[in-house]
Amino acid sequence: MNKKIILIFLVMLLGVPLMAQKQLRVEYELTVSEENFQYPELPLGIDINVPKQYFELTLDDNESLWKKIDVVDNKQIVDGAIISFPPSGTLYKNLKEKIKIEEVEAYSKNYLVKDSLVEINWKIENEYKEIIKIKTRKATFFDKKSETKLIAWYASELNFKNGPYEYWGLPGLVLEIELTTYYDDNSKDSSIYSAIKVETLKKNKKLIPPTKGTIVNSKELDKIQQTNFERMIEIKNQGVGVDKD
């Protein structure tokens, strides 16, 4: 039998086009706990409201692009205090090759931070809940090195091993993830990424990794940032740029 006829027969038998690959677009809302910004040095009576941020994840079976959505001005003034967040660059993940590439701006320079994806040893729990009318199951992980606890809720019916930001590796798309980091002084920081919209794209788009910036890995970027920080402190201590009478 002709090979082309065999291929057509297999496609009809499977009921799916081999060349088509479903893509999703998911919107997430990031909520940062006000507790993260409670410092003893702040004057009494200041009511801090932390603005929410919004992101989108465009993904197929193997690749994804994560970036911020500029829904509103990412700055808020409360009782004379300004709360602002730095811009977030695009993050590309390739689950097949297990790599990630993230745009980062540091000290007025652009970098592409390329690293291997971190594999998380998730623990699947027997707990369920609905998120935007989609059934999800709970998974947890505790990172002893950073003292960070992750609580993820993933949807098995959305068969993608992906999730918000750099998180992945569960048998279904992560629709919500809570991160809580604990500190020695008994304080903690917490934030939650929650899906608010899931849609199937009518037309697939090519998921292209970011390309602008000097390629480094995370350790090299940490070293660059530390060196620049120490230089700034040194300049400040020397009084450079400060007018003296």
Secondary structure, 3 states (H helix, E strand, C coil): CCHHHHHHHHHHHHCCCCCCCCCEEEEEEEEECHHHHCCCCCCCCCCCCCCCEEEEEEECCCEEEEEEECCCCCEEEECCEEEECCCCCCEEEECCCCEEEEEEEECCEEEEEEEECCCCCCEEEEEEEEECCEEEEEEEEEECCCCEEEEEEEECCCCCCCCCCCCCCCCCEEEEEEEEEECCCCCEEEEEEEEEEEEECCCCCCCCCCCCCEEECHHHHHHHHHHHHHHHHHHHHHCCCCCCC
